[in-house]
Structure formats: structure tokens, C-alpha cells
Amino acid sequence: MKTICLLLACLPCFFAPFFLRGNDVLLRRIEVSFYQTPIKDAMAQIAQKGGFEWSYNAAILDSRQTVTLVAKNQTIGETLHEMFGSAYTFKQSGNYLILKKVKRPDEKLIGYVRDPRTGQKMSNVTVYDRTTLRSTTTDANGYYELPVKPNSQIVIAKLAYRDTLLQVSSQTPRFVKIDIHIDSVPAKAESYTFLESEINKAAGSLERIWTSSSQFLTGLNVKDSLQRRFQFSLLPTIGTNHVLSGKVINEVSINAVVGYSRGVRGFEIAGLGNITRGKVVGFQGAGLFNEVRENVEGVQLSGFYNRCGGAVRGLQAAGFINLAHAARGASVQLAGGFNLTPSGHFSVQAAGIANQCDTATILQAAGLYNWAKSELSGVQAAGLFNAAWHGKAYAQLAGLGNWMRHGKVRHQAAGLFNLADTLRGMQLAGVFNRAHKLRGLQMGLINSAGEIDGMQIGLLNFSRKGGYVVLETASNEVQWANLAFKSGTPRLYTIFTAGCTPAHDTRPLVWSYGAGFGAFRRFNSRIGISLDLIHRQIEVEGQNNLKFHAWEQILPALEIRVWGAWHLALGVSANLYIAEPKRADGFDFKPLVVPSNFPKIPIHNAPQLSAWAGAYAGIRYQFSR
């Protein structure tokens, strides 16, 4: 048993050299301390503590060179880089570390980047030269190498950390350890709708398709904006701005396939598309798409798709779709399919299918649909439907319907319906009009208003205030019982009426139905006068031969309010009957309609016409006030 325990205790010591040989020598951690120690002695101590052997030509080392260094829990690679700088390279072969001197050493800056709070080496940190635009990214151990020139400005950047600037000079050591500190000011969170969030995700996917992982990391890490007069690129990864193209603002950018930049201050064109992480001021054109994260001030043209993640001030024109987070000032969107802008002011939006924006100031025109969320001040024209949340619009024109939820509109015309809060002008619809406040004209099959100062022309007209809606029962010299429904305004209302005279003795049942127009003038709270023009068709029981028997009537009447909404109406009438000639069987309609004991109005040379003066009395119930 003791023998087995002894073997188990010795196993780690037996296999340790194999595990060490299997690991990367440069990643092994050691602790050493040297003060004016000869370099060969220092190398021997490092090899002993690191569990490896050196392989090198002794002639490449200066035996008189001494080393002063303290390394606590550092990797062998970090310790050696600190000792030798960029003049030597290290290469592992088994458990040997081969030391070579660089024949013509490039002017390089090397070192490690760490977070001083945790002491951890930082991977994926961007290190770049603001002068040459060369850049690199730290590896998993926080190590970097970057070619530099005299007077280079080196920036170390990482997302959520403050940028660190290193000014290179002839006195600057070529091995530099750099600490970066977390940014105490959090980034401002943007507020987006669900649709905008999904569009932003798609835009991010598009950027990752065309950019390398190092460019994507650079875009996240680097907050700096670099300036260049000119860029030429084949692809985002192949161009004069190198990997830092996504952080460079260009005055002129020519891109054979896809361009990638921080911004444009002048002119940019691409064969396929442009991806701009910042602002465009000037002109941007592409064969297929333009993708801009921030504002566009100028002109943006593409064959298919334009997107502005900020505000547009100028012109967006695309073969299919324009997208903008906001609009500012005199802006125009033109698209074969859609224009979508959830906030800001657009002067003109024109699309083959649909427009959507916060505020439209002059014109929204679409083949299918227009929507203004905040305010409409101008004209909306659509083949199907217009909608505005607020506004002072001149006109809404649609094949199907118009809707102005809050605000004022002068004119609405639609094939099916119109809805408005306040209308000052005309509402024309094939079926239905509705306005909360109306000052003007409504014309449709059904018209409705909360308050009205104007006229309604339609089959049914309703208003709670300012309208004229009356149900009336009356009797006249032709028919004993009549029922009429009048709806509209006092200036003009429509009339639907029906009446009959019951059969008695040898007289058959006679009934009529008809429609007309009328107007009413109120003198005071109790007395008014109405004038009705009514057309009726006469029918006789048992004599339905589809002939035309028309009764035309002009009826002025005095209305007296009796109690509440109840009114008494008395009047005289002028009547015209268009009669059918006496039939061969001797039946004559005329005596059944034209009263024999009422004053006749002679009509010469018109044997089929009869006219007379009549009388009328009725009771009216008025619904509106």
C-alpha cells in the first residue's frame, strides 16, 4: 500500500516535463528578478524556471550586456519581449526556444495591453497609427505589434474603455506596456421602434457580411474619426484606408464594389453599395444600396435601397425603398416602393406603394398608402388610403379612404369614406363622411358631423349640433297619412317620404313614395319656416302597370314649437301631376290623385299635366339642435 501511494505521489513529477513540452513555452508563467545581471545568466534562469532549453548562436548576443528586470507572474513571452525588444524573435521547437536576431529590424512598437483594475491582459484591443492608418488587434494574451514611424501618434482603443494616446519619438522604448481604463461615462441609449430595431439588426448583418472581423472590432473599439481627402477601394478590406476604413471620413470616396467609411464630406460613389458608419454631407450614389448610420445632408441615390439611421436633410431616391430615422427641413424621399421615416419633417414623399413619416409639410403621394404620424401640412394623395394623426392639411385624396384623427383639413375626397376631426372645406365620399367639426360641405351617401356650419348632401345626414334631423307625420289633400324623414342642415336637407290613402267605397288604395330637398329658416326659438321640394311616384292598388305617375310638390310651411322637440307645421302647396293618358279600358289615374274640390291651375296645351294649390298640416319631432 505504501508503495502504491509513493507511485501516485511521484506521477505528477514524472509527467510534468511532458505536459510542459506540450504547452506553448511563451505562455508559461514565471517570476524572476534581475539587477545588472549578465544577459546569458538571465536567460539561463528564465529557461530553468520555464522548463525549456535555449537554442541560439552565441555570436548574436553581446556578452557584456546586463539586464535589470522584475517579472512577477508574467508569461515567458512577455518577459523576453521586455528584455530584448523588437530586435530578436522567438520560435518554439518542441521544448526548445530558438532565439534569432532580426537582420533588418522594422521600426516596430510591441507590448501588452492590460486592465489595471483586474491585472488581466486585454484581447481584441485595437492599436492604430493615426498618421499611416496602420492598425492591429491584440491577441488572446494582450500582445500587439505595430510598425511605426518617428512622430507617429498611436491610439489604443476598446469598446467601453477610454482611448489612450501614445506619442512615439526616437526616445520612446519599442516595448511598451499599456494600461487602459474603463470609461466612466456610459454610452447614451437610443430609443427605437420595433421596426427600426429589426432594420438596425439587418443593417448590422449587412455590415458584417462585407467587413472582416478585425474591421468589425475596429468599428466597435475606435471612437476616433480620422480625416482623408481621398479613398479608393475594391472592397472594405482592400483599399487605401486599410482596416481603419470604417473610422475614416473622406472628402472623395471611389469604391469599385462596396465602400466602407466613417463618413463622407463631399462625394462618394460605389458600383454596388456604400456602408457609412457616420454622417454623409454631399453626394452618395450606389448601384444597389446606401447604408448610413447617422445623418444625411445632401443627395442619396441608389438602385434599390437607401437607409439613414439619423436625420435626412435633402433628397433620398431609390428604386425600391428609402428608410430614415428622422427628417429635418426641406427633405424629399422618392421611391418605387416605400418611404419610411418615423420622426422629423419631410417636405415631399412620393412612392409607388406606401409612405410613412412623422410630419409631412407639402406632399405625400403613394400608389397604395400614406401615413403621417405627428402632423400633415399639405396634400396626401393615395390610390388606396391616407391617414394623419395631427395636422393642418390642405387636402387628402384617396381611392378608398382618408383619416385625419386630430387637426384641421380643408378638403377630403375618397371613393369609400372620409374621417376628420375638423374640416373646413369639402368632404366627398362614395359612401360615408364623418367630421367632428365641419364648416363647409359634406357629400356622400351617409354624412355625419358632431358640429356643423355648412351643408350635407346625401341620402342620410346626421349632426348633433347645428344640423336638422326631423321625423314628420302629416296629412294633405291627396293622401291622408304621410311619413317623412328629413336630415341635413337648415341650409339644405334631404327628404324621404311615403304616404297613402286607404281604400273606401269604390276607391282603391293609393300610395306614394318619394324624395326631395328642403331648407329651413328659424326666426326665433319658437317660430320658423321651411320650404320643401318633393318628387313622388304614385301607385294604385291593382293597377301596377309600371307606368310613370309623378307628383311634384312645392311646400312652404310655418313651423311652431309646441313643447321641447315637438313642432306643429302648417302650410300651403303648389302641386303638379304628370298623368298617364286614359287607357283603352277606361281606367283613369287622374281622378284618384288630383282633388276635384281644390283650386286648379290651368296648363294650356298640356292635357297630361294637372296643377292645383293644396294644404298641409303636420307634426314634427326634431332630433338635432
Buried (B, 14 or more C-beta within 10 A) or exposed (E): EEEEEEEEEEEEEEEEEEEBBEEEBBEBBBEBEBEEBBBBEBBEBBBEBBBBEBEBEEEEBEEEEEBEBEBEEBBBBBBBBBBBBBEBEBEBEEBBBEBEBEEEEEEBBBBBBBBEEEEEBBBBBBBBBBBBBBBBBBBEBBBBBBBBEEEBBBBBBBBEBBBBEBEBEEEBEBBBBBBBEEBEEEEEEEEBEEEBEEBBEEBEEBBEEBBEEBBBBBBBBBBBEBEBEEBBBEBBBEBBBBBBBBBBBBBBBBBBBBBBBBBBBBBBBBBBBBBBBBBBBBBBBBBBBBBBBBBBBBBBBBBBBBBBBBBBBBBBBBBBBBBBBBBBBBBBBBBBBBBBBBBBBBBBBBBBBBBBBBBBBBBBBBBBBBBBBBBBBBBBBBBBBBBBBBBBBBBBBBBBBBBBEEBBBBBBBBBBBBBBBBBBBBBBBBBBBBBBBBBBBBBBEBBBBBBBBBBBBBEBBBBBEBBBBBBBEBBBBBBEBBBBBBBBBBBBBBBBBBBBBEEEEEEEBBBBBBBBBBBBEBEEEEEBBBBBBBBBEBBBEEBEEEEEBBBBBBBBBBBEBEEEBEBBBEBEBBBBBBBBEEEEEEEEBBEBBBBEEBEEEEEEEEEEBBBBEBEBEBBBEBBBE
